[in-house]
C-alpha cells in the first residue's frame, strides 16, 4: 500500500500547501519526544504506518497516519492500554 | 565498504516481508554508486524494537530513469538517486 512508486494513478497530485494545525504540530513533537526518550524510534513509526489497514491508510492524512502508528506502538509496548486513548476522548 | 563511487551495482530482486527502505520499483534495477554515506543501524530490524546492529553501509545509488521505468519517454539524461543499504546491492 505504502510502497507504491510506479503504480499508475488517475488522480492528480495535490500540491496545495496548508498551515499545520495544532494537533499536527503536537503529533510531530510527541514522536520526537518519544524518540529522544528511547521509547520508540522512527523505523517503528514507519512500520506502524505501513501496517495500517489499506482502507484506513488511504483515508488518513499524513499526521493521522503518524497518530495511528504512535498509538499502535505505545499499545504494543504497554505504555498505554488498548482503548485507553478512545476512553479519554 | 564493499562498493565505491562509480561502481555499477544492481538492487537485489528478492522479496522482503516486513519493514524495508528499499523501494519495490528498484528491485532488479542497475545503477551506479554515487556516494558512500557511511554505516547506519539497520531499519529492517530497528523497526521491530531491536537496536539495528551491526550497522550497515549505505550508498547513494544513481539510476537512469529509463533503466527504472519501462517505456520511459522523458529526456535520456534524467536520473534518480536513492539511498540503498549494502545488503540490498550486488555487483552489476
Backbone of each chain as nested JSON, in Angstrom:
{
  "chains": [
    {"id": "A", "residues": [
      {"number": 1, "name": "UNK", "atoms": {"N": [0.832, -1.204, 0.0], "CA": [0.0, 0.0, 0.0], "C": [0.873, 1.263, 0.0]}},
      {"number": 2, "name": "UNK", "atoms": {"N": [1.865, 1.288, 0.921], "CA": [2.703, 2.48, 1.06], "C": [3.804, 2.537, 0.012]}},
      {"number": 3, "name": "UNK", "atoms": {"N": [4.309, 1.355, -0.403], "CA": [5.465, 1.287, -1.319], "C": [4.935, 1.28, -2.738]}},
      {"number": 4, "name": "UNK", "atoms": {"N": [4.492, 2.457, -3.225], "CA": [3.704, 2.488, -4.447], "C": [4.373, 3.229, -5.588]}},
      {"number": 5, "name": "UNK", "atoms": {"N": [5.679, 3.464, -5.497], "CA": [6.38, 4.136, -6.59], "C": [6.138, 3.395, -7.89]}},
      {"number": 6, "name": "UNK", "atoms": {"N": [5.703, 4.107, -8.936], "CA": [5.497, 3.49, -10.232], "C": [4.119, 2.909, -10.434]}},
      {"number": 7, "name": "UNK", "atoms": {"N": [3.288, 2.916, -9.386], "CA": [1.922, 2.407, -9.539], "C": [1.079, 3.487, -10.218]}},
      {"number": 8, "name": "UNK", "atoms": {"N": [0.429, 3.132, -11.342], "CA": [-0.345, 4.145, -12.069], "C": [-1.485, 4.706, -11.214]}},
      {"number": 9, "name": "UNK", "atoms": {"N": [-1.788, 5.964, -11.406], "CA": [-2.928, 6.573, -10.739], "C": [-3.559, 7.591, -11.669]}},
      {"number": 10, "name": "UNK", "atoms": {"N": [-4.874, 7.692, -11.635], "CA": [-5.559, 8.675, -12.457], "C": [-5.708, 9.992, -11.734]}},
      {"number": 11, "name": "UNK", "atoms": {"N": [-5.37, 9.983, -10.442], "CA": [-5.582, 11.189, -9.641], "C": [-4.369, 12.107, -9.675]}},
      {"number": 12, "name": "UNK", "atoms": {"N": [-4.625, 13.403, -9.872], "CA": [-3.502, 14.351, -9.858], "C": [-2.921, 14.463, -8.444]}},
      {"number": 13, "name": "UNK", "atoms": {"N": [-1.639, 14.82, -8.354], "CA": [-1.006, 15.016, -7.056], "C": [-1.481, 16.336, -6.462]}},
      {"number": 14, "name": "UNK", "atoms": {"N": [-1.935, 16.289, -5.216], "CA": [-2.379, 17.504, -4.531], "C": [-1.148, 18.253, -4.019]}},
      {"number": 15, "name": "UNK", "atoms": {"N": [-0.854, 19.37, -4.65], "CA": [0.353, 20.124, -4.278], "C": [0.037, 21.332, -3.411]}},
      {"number": 16, "name": "UNK", "atoms": {"N": [-1.222, 21.467, -2.99], "CA": [-1.579, 22.639, -2.191], "C": [-0.915, 22.571, -0.818]}},
      {"number": 17, "name": "UNK", "atoms": {"N": [-0.435, 23.73, -0.36], "CA": [0.178, 23.826, 0.962], "C": [-0.914, 24.156, 1.974]}},
      {"number": 18, "name": "UNK", "atoms": {"N": [-0.742, 23.746, 3.209], "CA": [-1.68, 24.179, 4.234], "C": [-0.932, 24.393, 5.54]}},
      {"number": 19, "name": "UNK", "atoms": {"N": [-1.461, 25.327, 6.336], "CA": [-0.879, 25.58, 7.654], "C": [-1.105, 24.347, 8.519]}},
      {"number": 20, "name": "UNK", "atoms": {"N": [-0.098, 23.952, 9.275], "CA": [-0.28, 22.817, 10.177], "C": [-1.205, 23.209, 11.314]}},
      {"number": 21, "name": "UNK", "atoms": {"N": [-2.1, 22.302, 11.654], "CA": [-2.972, 22.543, 12.797], "C": [-2.223, 22.163, 14.076]}},
      {"number": 22, "name": "UNK", "atoms": {"N": [-2.718, 22.668, 15.208], "CA": [-2.031, 22.428, 16.483], "C": [-1.789, 20.935, 16.743]}},
      {"number": 23, "name": "UNK", "atoms": {"N": [-2.827, 20.103, 16.469], "CA": [-2.677, 18.679, 16.767], "C": [-1.593, 18.033, 15.898]}},
      {"number": 24, "name": "UNK", "atoms": {"N": [-1.389, 18.6, 14.698], "CA": [-0.357, 18.052, 13.824], "C": [1.035, 18.4, 14.355]}},
      {"number": 25, "name": "UNK", "atoms": {"N": [1.189, 19.633, 14.83], "CA": [2.466, 20.054, 15.412], "C": [2.758, 19.228, 16.671]}},
      {"number": 26, "name": "UNK", "atoms": {"N": [1.7, 19.004, 17.47], "CA": [1.871, 18.224, 18.703], "C": [2.215, 16.768, 18.4]}},
      {"number": 27, "name": "UNK", "atoms": {"N": [1.617, 16.237, 17.335], "CA": [1.898, 14.847, 16.949], "C": [3.365, 14.697, 16.571]}},
      {"number": 28, "name": "UNK", "atoms": {"N": [3.863, 15.673, 15.816], "CA": [5.272, 15.662, 15.423], "C": [6.163, 15.754, 16.665]}},
      {"number": 29, "name": "UNK", "atoms": {"N": [5.795, 16.654, 17.577], "CA": [6.58, 16.834, 18.8], "C": [6.567, 15.572, 19.66]}},
      {"number": 30, "name": "UNK", "atoms": {"N": [5.403, 14.912, 19.729], "CA": [5.277, 13.695, 20.53], "C": [6.194, 12.59, 19.988]}},
      {"number": 31, "name": "UNK", "atoms": {"N": [6.197, 12.43, 18.666], "CA": [7.056, 11.402, 18.061], "C": [8.526, 11.722, 18.352]}},
      {"number": 32, "name": "UNK", "atoms": {"N": [8.897, 13.0, 18.253], "CA": [10.275, 13.399, 18.53], "C": [10.652, 13.144, 19.981]}},
      {"number": 33, "name": "UNK", "atoms": {"N": [9.726, 13.48, 20.882], "CA": [9.995, 13.297, 22.313], "C": [10.122, 11.818, 22.658]}},
      {"number": 34, "name": "UNK", "atoms": {"N": [9.261, 10.99, 22.087], "CA": [9.321, 9.546, 22.349], "C": [10.626, 8.955, 21.816]}},
      {"number": 35, "name": "UNK", "atoms": {"N": [11.106, 9.512, 20.704], "CA": [12.37, 9.057, 20.142], "C": [13.534, 9.405, 21.062]}},
      {"number": 36, "name": "UNK", "atoms": {"N": [13.55, 10.662, 21.507], "CA": [14.659, 11.102, 22.37], "C": [14.624, 10.398, 23.724]}},
      {"number": 37, "name": "UNK", "atoms": {"N": [13.425, 10.015, 24.173], "CA": [13.296, 9.311, 25.45], "C": [13.618, 7.822, 25.313]}},
      {"number": 38, "name": "UNK", "atoms": {"N": [13.843, 7.381, 24.07], "CA": [14.185, 5.974, 23.859], "C": [12.989, 5.036, 23.933]}},
      {"number": 39, "name": "UNK", "atoms": {"N": [11.781, 5.595, 23.828], "CA": [10.575, 4.759, 23.889], "C": [10.305, 4.094, 22.547]}},
      {"number": 40, "name": "UNK", "atoms": {"N": [10.38, 4.865, 21.48], "CA": [10.221, 4.281, 20.135], "C": [11.013, 5.089, 19.117]}},
      {"number": 41, "name": "UNK", "atoms": {"N": [11.41, 4.444, 18.028], "CA": [12.238, 5.12, 17.03], "C": [11.463, 5.336, 15.723]}},
      {"number": 42, "name": "UNK", "atoms": {"N": [12.097, 6.053, 14.808], "CA": [11.428, 6.436, 13.555], "C": [11.113, 5.22, 12.681]}},
      {"number": 43, "name": "UNK", "atoms": {"N": [11.927, 4.17, 12.782], "CA": [11.652, 2.977, 11.978], "C": [10.403, 2.256, 12.492]}},
      {"number": 44, "name": "UNK", "atoms": {"N": [10.225, 2.282, 13.804], "CA": [8.994, 1.717, 14.366], "C": [7.791, 2.564, 13.957]}},
      {"number": 45, "name": "UNK", "atoms": {"N": [7.988, 3.89, 13.912], "CA": [6.911, 4.777, 13.464], "C": [6.501, 4.417, 12.04]}},
      {"number": 46, "name": "UNK", "atoms": {"N": [7.507, 4.255, 11.167], "CA": [7.215, 3.918, 9.773], "C": [6.551, 2.55, 9.666]}},
      {"number": 47, "name": "UNK", "atoms": {"N": [7.059, 1.573, 10.394], "CA": [6.498, 0.221, 10.336], "C": [5.032, 0.245, 10.779]}},
      {"number": 48, "name": "UNK", "atoms": {"N": [4.736, 1.043, 11.801], "CA": [3.36, 1.148, 12.278], "C": [2.437, 1.743, 11.222]}},
      {"number": 49, "name": "UNK", "atoms": {"N": [2.951, 2.735, 10.486], "CA": [2.162, 3.344, 9.41], "C": [1.902, 2.32, 8.307]}},
      {"number": 50, "name": "UNK", "atoms": {"N": [2.943, 1.549, 7.992], "CA": [2.815, 0.568, 6.913], "C": [1.866, -0.576, 7.272]}},
      {"number": 51, "name": "UNK", "atoms": {"N": [1.636, -0.763, 8.563], "CA": [0.78, -1.882, 8.988], "C": [-0.691, -1.458, 9.085]}},
      {"number": 52, "name": "UNK", "atoms": {"N": [-0.99, -0.205, 8.716], "CA": [-2.384, 0.234, 8.75], "C": [-3.218, -0.563, 7.752]}},
      {"number": 53, "name": "UNK", "atoms": {"N": [-4.472, -0.852, 8.1], "CA": [-5.365, -1.469, 7.106], "C": [-5.428, -0.556, 5.884]}},
      {"number": 54, "name": "UNK", "atoms": {"N": [-5.334, -1.122, 4.658], "CA": [-5.257, -0.317, 3.437], "C": [-6.326, 0.769, 3.336]}},
      {"number": 55, "name": "UNK", "atoms": {"N": [-7.567, 0.448, 3.684], "CA": [-8.637, 1.444, 3.584], "C": [-8.398, 2.631, 4.502]}},
      {"number": 56, "name": "UNK", "atoms": {"N": [-7.972, 2.343, 5.736], "CA": [-7.696, 3.419, 6.696], "C": [-6.493, 4.241, 6.249]}},
      {"number": 57, "name": "UNK", "atoms": {"N": [-5.492, 3.55, 5.721], "CA": [-4.293, 4.247, 5.22], "C": [-4.686, 5.245, 4.135]}},
      {"number": 58, "name": "UNK", "atoms": {"N": [-5.525, 4.811, 3.211], "CA": [-5.936, 5.672, 2.099], "C": [-6.705, 6.895, 2.586]}},
      {"number": 59, "name": "UNK", "atoms": {"N": [-7.555, 6.697, 3.581], "CA": [-8.395, 7.8, 4.055], "C": [-7.636, 8.777, 4.949]}},
      {"number": 60, "name": "UNK", "atoms": {"N": [-6.568, 8.297, 5.595], "CA": [-5.888, 9.102, 6.607], "C": [-4.972, 10.159, 5.99]}},
      {"number": 61, "name": "UNK", "atoms": {"N": [-4.854, 11.276, 6.69], "CA": [-3.901, 12.301, 6.282], "C": [-2.521, 11.912, 6.819]}},
      {"number": 62, "name": "UNK", "atoms": {"N": [-1.524, 12.699, 6.441], "CA": [-0.139, 12.404, 6.828], "C": [0.007, 12.206, 8.34]}},
      {"number": 63, "name": "UNK", "atoms": {"N": [-0.426, 13.209, 9.123], "CA": [-0.239, 13.089, 10.579], "C": [-1.269, 12.183, 11.242]}},
      {"number": 64, "name": "UNK", "atoms": {"N": [-2.385, 11.938, 10.583], "CA": [-3.304, 10.914, 11.106], "C": [-2.616, 9.548, 11.076]}},
      {"number": 65, "name": "UNK", "atoms": {"N": [-1.804, 9.328, 10.05], "CA": [-1.046, 8.065, 9.978], "C": [-0.016, 8.005, 11.102]}},
      {"number": 66, "name": "UNK", "atoms": {"N": [0.626, 9.119, 11.379], "CA": [1.58, 9.161, 12.5], "C": [0.868, 8.808, 13.802]}},
      {"number": 67, "name": "UNK", "atoms": {"N": [-0.309, 9.422, 14.006], "CA": [-1.049, 9.177, 15.245], "C": [-1.44, 7.716, 15.371]}},
      {"number": 68, "name": "UNK", "atoms": {"N": [-1.913, 7.138, 14.273], "CA": [-2.264, 5.719, 14.265], "C": [-1.071, 4.894, 14.721]}},
      {"number": 69, "name": "UNK", "atoms": {"N": [0.107, 5.178, 14.151], "CA": [1.311, 4.413, 14.471], "C": [1.774, 4.648, 15.909]}},
      {"number": 70, "name": "UNK", "atoms": {"N": [1.689, 5.898, 16.371], "CA": [2.09, 6.191, 17.762], "C": [1.229, 5.39, 18.728]}},
      {"number": 71, "name": "UNK", "atoms": {"N": [-0.087, 5.38, 18.485], "CA": [-0.98, 4.635, 19.375], "C": [-0.692, 3.132, 19.295]}},
      {"number": 72, "name": "UNK", "atoms": {"N": [-0.49, 2.628, 18.065], "CA": [-0.224, 1.196, 17.902], "C": [1.068, 0.794, 18.611]}},
      {"number": 73, "name": "UNK", "atoms": {"N": [2.127, 1.591, 18.43], "CA": [3.421, 1.259, 19.047], "C": [3.358, 1.356, 20.572]}},
      {"number": 74, "name": "UNK", "atoms": {"N": [2.71, 2.412, 21.072], "CA": [2.646, 2.594, 22.525], "C": [1.781, 1.508, 23.17]}},
      {"number": 75, "name": "UNK", "atoms": {"N": [0.752, 1.054, 22.448], "CA": [-0.082, -0.038, 22.955], "C": [0.72, -1.337, 22.962]}},
      {"number": 76, "name": "UNK", "atoms": {"N": [1.444, -1.564, 21.861], "CA": [2.29, -2.758, 21.722], "C": [3.314, -2.842, 22.862]}},
      {"number": 77, "name": "UNK", "atoms": {"N": [3.835, -1.69, 23.255], "CA": [4.878, -1.663, 24.287], "C": [4.298, -1.598, 25.693]}},
      {"number": 78, "name": "UNK", "atoms": {"N": [2.968, -1.519, 25.795], "CA": [2.347, -1.499, 27.114], "C": [2.396, -0.143, 27.8]}},
      {"number": 79, "name": "UNK", "atoms": {"N": [2.784, 0.909, 27.051], "CA": [2.826, 2.256, 27.633], "C": [1.403, 2.754, 27.883]}},
      {"number": 80, "name": "UNK", "atoms": {"N": [0.513, 2.44, 26.94], "CA": [-0.907, 2.738, 27.137], "C": [-1.68, 1.434, 26.953]}},
      {"number": 81, "name": "UNK", "atoms": {"N": [-2.857, 1.366, 27.545], "CA": [-3.683, 0.159, 27.448], "C": [-4.523, 0.227, 26.172]}},
      {"number": 82, "name": "UNK", "atoms": {"N": [-4.905, -0.938, 25.611], "CA": [-5.772, -0.913, 24.432], "C": [-7.047, -0.11, 24.733]}},
      {"number": 83, "name": "UNK", "atoms": {"N": [-7.384, 0.811, 23.867], "CA": [-8.602, 1.588, 24.044], "C": [-8.474, 2.763, 25.006]}},
      {"number": 84, "name": "UNK", "atoms": {"N": [-7.302, 2.918, 25.628], "CA": [-7.137, 3.968, 26.637], "C": [-7.339, 5.372, 26.051]}},
      {"number": 85, "name": "UNK", "atoms": {"N": [-6.794, 5.589, 24.855], "CA": [-6.953, 6.921, 24.245], "C": [-8.415, 7.198, 23.933]}},
      {"number": 86, "name": "UNK", "atoms": {"N": [-9.087, 6.221, 23.322], "CA": [-10.501, 6.414, 22.972], "C": [-11.321, 6.723, 24.214]}},
      {"number": 87, "name": "UNK", "atoms": {"N": [-10.989, 6.04, 25.316], "CA": [-11.756, 6.22, 26.549], "C": [-11.625, 7.638, 27.094]}},
      {"number": 88, "name": "UNK", "atoms": {"N": [-10.512, 8.294, 26.781], "CA": [-10.275, 9.636, 27.327], "C": [-10.766, 10.748, 26.417]}},
      {"number": 89, "name": "UNK", "atoms": {"N": [-11.189, 10.379, 25.217], "CA": [-11.619, 11.426, 24.278], "C": [-13.078, 11.798, 24.514]}}
    ]},
    {"id": "B", "residues": [
      {"number": 1, "name": "UNK", "atoms": {"N": [33.462, -1.241, 3.472], "CA": [32.65, -0.83, 2.324], "C": [32.963, -1.715, 1.116]}},
      {"number": 2, "name": "UNK", "atoms": {"N": [31.934, -2.373, 0.627], "CA": [32.138, -3.309, -0.466], "C": [32.189, -2.59, -1.818]}},
      {"number": 3, "name": "UNK", "atoms": {"N": [31.515, -1.457, -1.921], "CA": [31.431, -0.742, -3.202], "C": [32.026, 0.663, -3.074]}},
      {"number": 4, "name": "UNK", "atoms": {"N": [32.437, 1.221, -4.198], "CA": [32.98, 2.581, -4.195], "C": [32.313, 3.406, -5.296]}},
      {"number": 5, "name": "UNK", "atoms": {"N": [32.393, 4.732, -5.174], "CA": [31.745, 5.593, -6.171], "C": [32.172, 5.238, -7.596]}},
      {"number": 6, "name": "UNK", "atoms": {"N": [31.209, 5.228, -8.501], "CA": [31.484, 4.91, -9.897], "C": [31.231, 3.454, -10.246]}},
      {"number": 7, "name": "UNK", "atoms": {"N": [31.126, 2.618, -9.2], "CA": [30.94, 1.187, -9.444], "C": [29.498, 0.883, -9.831]}},
      {"number": 8, "name": "UNK", "atoms": {"N": [29.313, -0.032, -10.806], "CA": [27.973, -0.448, -11.211], "C": [27.438, -1.475, -10.223]}},
      {"number": 9, "name": "UNK", "atoms": {"N": [26.218, -1.3, -9.82], "CA": [25.588, -2.22, -8.867], "C": [24.157, -2.518, -9.326]}},
      {"number": 10, "name": "UNK", "atoms": {"N": [23.621, -3.605, -8.794], "CA": [22.239, -3.959, -9.083], "C": [21.521, -4.2, -7.758]}},
      {"number": 11, "name": "UNK", "atoms": {"N": [20.297, -3.705, -7.659], "CA": [19.496, -3.921, -6.452], "C": [18.96, -5.351, -6.49]}},
      {"number": 12, "name": "UNK", "atoms": {"N": [19.115, -6.066, -5.387], "CA": [18.647, -7.455, -5.325], "C": [17.167, -7.522, -5.679]}},
      {"number": 13, "name": "UNK", "atoms": {"N": [16.795, -8.586, -6.396], "CA": [15.405, -8.721, -6.86], "C": [14.553, -9.488, -5.862]}},
      {"number": 14, "name": "UNK", "atoms": {"N": [15.122, -9.797, -4.681], "CA": [14.384, -10.64, -3.729], "C": [13.225, -9.887, -3.072]}},
      {"number": 15, "name": "UNK", "atoms": {"N": [12.181, -10.634, -2.737], "CA": [11.081, -10.018, -1.988], "C": [11.481, -9.85, -0.534]}},
      {"number": 16, "name": "UNK", "atoms": {"N": [10.724, -9.065, 0.214], "CA": [11.04, -8.869, 1.628], "C": [9.748, -8.731, 2.421]}},
      {"number": 17, "name": "UNK", "atoms": {"N": [9.649, -9.507, 3.481], "CA": [8.499, -9.39, 4.377], "C": [8.817, -8.366, 5.447]}},
      {"number": 18, "name": "UNK", "atoms": {"N": [7.894, -7.466, 5.704], "CA": [8.097, -6.521, 6.792], "C": [8.724, -5.223, 6.332]}},
      {"number": 19, "name": "UNK", "atoms": {"N": [9.092, -4.383, 7.327], "CA": [9.589, -3.047, 7.017], "C": [10.89, -3.094, 6.236]}},
      {"number": 20, "name": "UNK", "atoms": {"N": [10.971, -2.254, 5.228], "CA": [12.142, -2.239, 4.352], "C": [12.193, -0.904, 3.639]}},
      {"number": 21, "name": "UNK", "atoms": {"N": [13.413, -0.318, 3.559], "CA": [13.553, 1.002, 2.942], "C": [13.913, 0.936, 1.458]}},
      {"number": 22, "name": "UNK", "atoms": {"N": [14.071, -0.278, 0.912], "CA": [14.438, -0.412, -0.497], "C": [13.162, -0.5, -1.332]}},
      {"number": 23, "name": "UNK", "atoms": {"N": [12.854, 0.552, -2.117], "CA": [11.575, 0.544, -2.826], "C": [11.449, -0.604, -3.814]}},
      {"number": 24, "name": "UNK", "atoms": {"N": [10.233, -1.128, -3.911], "CA": [9.965, -2.26, -4.795], "C": [10.31, -1.927, -6.254]}},
      {"number": 25, "name": "UNK", "atoms": {"N": [10.073, -0.656, -6.653], "CA": [10.305, -0.332, -8.061], "C": [11.775, -0.387, -8.458]}},
      {"number": 26, "name": "UNK", "atoms": {"N": [12.68, -0.489, -7.492], "CA": [14.113, -0.569, -7.812], "C": [14.647, -2.0, -7.827]}},
      {"number": 27, "name": "UNK", "atoms": {"N": [13.853, -2.939, -7.366], "CA": [14.36, -4.322, -7.271], "C": [14.746, -4.84, -8.662]}},
      {"number": 28, "name": "UNK", "atoms": {"N": [15.971, -5.327, -8.749], "CA": [16.47, -5.864, -10.001], "C": [17.05, -4.817, -10.953]}},
      {"number": 29, "name": "UNK", "atoms": {"N": [16.971, -3.527, -10.561], "CA": [17.456, -2.46, -11.448], "C": [18.936, -2.164, -11.185]}},
      {"number": 30, "name": "UNK", "atoms": {"N": [19.662, -1.794, -12.264], "CA": [21.091, -1.496, -12.153], "C": [21.323, 0.011, -12.136]}},
      {"number": 31, "name": "UNK", "atoms": {"N": [22.3, 0.431, -11.333], "CA": [22.664, 1.835, -11.251], "C": [24.141, 1.968, -10.936]}},
      {"number": 32, "name": "UNK", "atoms": {"N": [24.556, 3.179, -10.581], "CA": [25.96, 3.469, -10.297], "C": [26.077, 4.082, -8.901]}},
      {"number": 33, "name": "UNK", "atoms": {"N": [27.048, 3.62, -8.139], "CA": [27.26, 4.198, -6.807], "C": [27.682, 5.658, -6.968]}},
      {"number": 34, "name": "UNK", "atoms": {"N": [26.897, 6.57, -6.394], "CA": [27.196, 7.994, -6.498], "C": [27.909, 8.484, -5.243]}},
      {"number": 35, "name": "UNK", "atoms": {"N": [27.562, 7.935, -4.105], "CA": [28.183, 8.374, -2.865], "C": [28.116, 7.278, -1.805]}},
      {"number": 36, "name": "UNK", "atoms": {"N": [29.047, 7.355, -0.863], "CA": [29.075, 6.427, 0.269], "C": [28.731, 7.244, 1.505]}},
      {"number": 37, "name": "UNK", "atoms": {"N": [27.593, 6.948, 2.108], "CA": [27.123, 7.78, 3.221], "C": [27.743, 7.418, 4.564]}},
      {"number": 38, "name": "UNK", "atoms": {"N": [28.269, 6.181, 4.673], "CA": [28.734, 5.692, 5.966], "C": [27.885, 4.506, 6.378]}},
      {"number": 39, "name": "UNK", "atoms": {"N": [27.962, 4.147, 7.667], "CA": [27.207, 2.987, 8.137], "C": [26.146, 3.408, 9.15]}},
      {"number": 40, "name": "UNK", "atoms": {"N": [25.0, 2.768, 9.066], "CA": [23.856, 3.145, 9.896], "C": [23.12, 1.905, 10.397]}},
      {"number": 41, "name": "UNK", "atoms": {"N": [22.43, 2.071, 11.521], "CA": [21.632, 0.978, 12.074], "C": [20.635, 0.499, 11.016]}},
      {"number": 42, "name": "UNK", "atoms": {"N": [20.362, -0.803, 11.033], "CA": [19.509, -1.418, 10.019], "C": [18.025, -1.203, 10.349]}},
      {"number": 43, "name": "UNK", "atoms": {"N": [17.321, -0.406, 9.512], "CA": [15.905, -0.13, 9.812], "C": [15.021, -1.368, 9.76]}},
      {"number": 44, "name": "UNK", "atoms": {"N": [15.483, -2.412, 9.053], "CA": [14.654, -3.612, 8.903], "C": [14.475, -4.342, 10.237]}},
      {"number": 45, "name": "UNK", "atoms": {"N": [15.457, -4.234, 11.124], "CA": [15.307, -4.853, 12.452], "C": [14.938, -3.795, 13.496]}},
      {"number": 46, "name": "UNK", "atoms": {"N": [15.427, -2.57, 13.284], "CA": [15.135, -1.485, 14.223], "C": [13.638, -1.182, 14.26]}},
      {"number": 47, "name": "UNK", "atoms": {"N": [12.951, -1.464, 13.151], "CA": [11.51, -1.208, 13.075], "C": [10.717, -2.107, 14.02]}},
      {"number": 48, "name": "UNK", "atoms": {"N": [11.376, -3.146, 14.556], "CA": [10.688, -4.08, 15.452], "C": [11.26, -4.005, 16.868]}},
      {"number": 49, "name": "UNK", "atoms": {"N": [11.883, -2.872, 17.178], "CA": [12.348, -2.663, 18.542], "C": [13.775, -3.116, 18.805]}},
      {"number": 50, "name": "UNK", "atoms": {"N": [14.441, -3.718, 17.819], "CA": [15.836, -4.14, 18.006], "C": [16.761, -2.922, 17.85]}},
      {"number": 51, "name": "UNK", "atoms": {"N": [18.054, -3.109, 18.168], "CA": [18.987, -1.977, 18.083], "C": [19.493, -1.741, 16.651]}},
      {"number": 52, "name": "UNK", "atoms": {"N": [19.184, -2.661, 15.734], "CA": [19.593, -2.46, 14.343], "C": [21.067, -2.715, 14.073]}},
      {"number": 53, "name": "UNK", "atoms": {"N": [21.766, -3.275, 15.072], "CA": [23.189, -3.535, 14.894], "C": [23.41, -4.945, 14.347]}},
      {"number": 54, "name": "UNK", "atoms": {"N": [24.47, -5.214, 13.598], "CA": [25.529, -4.269, 13.238], "C": [25.045, -3.224, 12.235]}},
      {"number": 55, "name": "UNK", "atoms": {"N": [25.721, -2.057, 12.273], "CA": [25.396, -1.014, 11.309], "C": [25.717, -1.499, 9.895]}},
      {"number": 56, "name": "UNK", "atoms": {"N": [24.93, -1.042, 8.944], "CA": [25.103, -1.454, 7.545], "C": [25.534, -0.254, 6.697]}},
      {"number": 57, "name": "UNK", "atoms": {"N": [26.488, -0.486, 5.77], "CA": [26.89, 0.602, 4.865], "C": [25.704, 1.045, 4.007]}},
      {"number": 58, "name": "UNK", "atoms": {"N": [25.633, 2.36, 3.793], "CA": [24.537, 2.943, 2.998], "C": [25.135, 3.764, 1.862]}},
      {"number": 59, "name": "UNK", "atoms": {"N": [24.588, 3.574, 0.674], "CA": [25.094, 4.257, -0.515], "C": [24.014, 5.099, -1.17]}},
      {"number": 60, "name": "UNK", "atoms": {"N": [24.426, 6.19, -1.808], "CA": [23.532, 6.899, -2.716], "C": [23.756, 6.282, -4.085]}},
      {"number": 61, "name": "UNK", "atoms": {"N": [22.733, 5.676, -4.649], "CA": [22.881, 4.996, -5.938], "C": [22.105, 5.761, -6.998]}},
      {"number": 62, "name": "UNK", "atoms": {"N": [22.809, 6.074, -8.103], "CA": [22.22, 6.845, -9.195], "C": [21.704, 5.911, -10.289]}},
      {"number": 63, "name": "UNK", "atoms": {"N": [20.435, 6.094, -10.639], "CA": [19.817, 5.282, -11.683], "C": [19.401, 6.187, -12.832]}},
      {"number": 64, "name": "UNK", "atoms": {"N": [19.534, 5.679, -14.067], "CA": [18.953, 6.385, -15.214], "C": [17.459, 6.096, -15.172]}},
      {"number": 65, "name": "UNK", "atoms": {"N": [16.651, 7.134, -15.319], "CA": [15.195, 6.934, -15.279], "C": [14.759, 5.891, -16.312]}},
      {"number": 66, "name": "UNK", "atoms": {"N": [15.395, 5.903, -17.451], "CA": [14.98, 4.95, -18.496], "C": [15.304, 3.512, -18.095]}},
      {"number": 67, "name": "UNK", "atoms": {"N": [16.244, 3.331, -17.158], "CA": [16.551, 1.978, -16.677], "C": [15.558, 1.533, -15.601]}},
      {"number": 68, "name": "UNK", "atoms": {"N": [14.902, 2.519, -14.97], "CA": [13.987, 2.193, -13.865], "C": [12.567, 1.943, -14.377]}},
      {"number": 69, "name": "UNK", "atoms": {"N": [12.133, 2.8, -15.317], "CA": [10.743, 2.722, -15.778], "C": [10.671, 2.204, -17.199]}},
      {"number": 70, "name": "UNK", "atoms": {"N": [10.036, 1.056, -17.398], "CA": [9.893, 0.535, -18.773], "C": [9.108, 1.537, -19.623]}},
      {"number": 71, "name": "UNK", "atoms": {"N": [9.618, 1.829, -20.807], "CA": [8.919, 2.742, -21.706], "C": [9.018, 4.193, -21.286]}},
      {"number": 72, "name": "UNK", "atoms": {"N": [10.039, 4.545, -20.5], "CA": [10.205, 5.938, -20.06], "C": [10.391, 6.848, -21.266]}},
      {"number": 73, "name": "UNK", "atoms": {"N": [9.587, 7.914, -21.344], "CA": [9.623, 8.78, -22.528], "C": [10.278, 10.133, -22.258]}},
      {"number": 74, "name": "UNK", "atoms": {"N": [10.745, 10.362, -21.014], "CA": [11.379, 11.632, -20.692], "C": [12.783, 11.715, -21.263]}},
      {"number": 75, "name": "UNK", "atoms": {"N": [13.47, 12.853, -21.028], "CA": [14.836, 13.026, -21.519], "C": [15.764, 11.897, -21.055]}},
      {"number": 76, "name": "UNK", "atoms": {"N": [16.643, 11.467, -21.927], "CA": [17.532, 10.347, -21.625], "C": [18.484, 10.61, -20.472]}},
      {"number": 77, "name": "UNK", "atoms": {"N": [18.746, 11.929, -20.2], "CA": [19.701, 12.223, -19.133], "C": [19.03, 12.3, -17.751]}},
      {"number": 78, "name": "UNK", "atoms": {"N": [17.724, 12.06, -17.683], "CA": [17.03, 12.089, -16.39], "C": [17.544, 10.978, -15.469]}},
      {"number": 79, "name": "UNK", "atoms": {"N": [17.84, 11.356, -14.23], "CA": [18.352, 10.366, -13.28], "C": [17.597, 10.457, -11.951]}},
      {"number": 80, "name": "UNK", "atoms": {"N": [17.893, 9.49, -11.115], "CA": [17.247, 9.378, -9.819], "C": [18.303, 8.849, -8.861]}},
      {"number": 81, "name": "UNK", "atoms": {"N": [18.455, 9.473, -7.681], "CA": [19.405, 8.968, -6.694], "C": [18.624, 8.471, -5.477]}},
      {"number": 82, "name": "UNK", "atoms": {"N": [18.865, 7.233, -5.109], "CA": [18.146, 6.63, -3.985], "C": [19.161, 6.03, -3.005]}},
      {"number": 83, "name": "UNK", "atoms": {"N": [18.915, 6.216, -1.714], "CA": [19.779, 5.614, -0.698], "C": [19.439, 4.132, -0.566]}},
      {"number": 84, "name": "UNK", "atoms": {"N": [20.457, 3.281, -0.717], "CA": [20.238, 1.831, -0.655], "C": [21.308, 1.215, 0.243]}},
      {"number": 85, "name": "UNK", "atoms": {"N": [20.892, 0.345, 1.135], "CA": [21.843, -0.345, 2.018], "C": [22.61, -1.421, 1.249]}},
      {"number": 86, "name": "UNK", "atoms": {"N": [23.845, -1.64, 1.721], "CA": [24.747, -2.56, 1.028], "C": [24.171, -3.972, 0.873]}},
      {"number": 87, "name": "UNK", "atoms": {"N": [23.412, -4.417, 1.885], "CA": [22.907, -5.793, 1.795], "C": [21.805, -5.957, 0.754]}},
      {"number": 88, "name": "UNK", "atoms": {"N": [21.432, -4.849, 0.109], "CA": [20.477, -4.919, -0.997], "C": [21.182, -4.79, -2.35]}},
      {"number": 89, "name": "UNK", "atoms": {"N": [22.518, -4.652, -2.35], "CA": [23.237, -4.412, -3.596], "C": [24.118, -5.594, -4.002]}},
      {"number": 90, "name": "UNK", "atoms": {"N": [24.18, -5.801, -5.307], "CA": [25.05, -6.826, -5.884], "C": [25.912, -6.152, -6.949]}},
      {"number": 91, "name": "UNK", "atoms": {"N": [27.037, -6.777, -7.301], "CA": [27.834, -6.243, -8.403], "C": [27.056, -6.39, -9.695]}},
      {"number": 92, "name": "UNK", "atoms": {"N": [27.151, -5.379, -10.571], "CA": [26.431, -5.451, -11.855], "C": [27.429, -5.375, -13.001]}}
    ]}
  ]
}
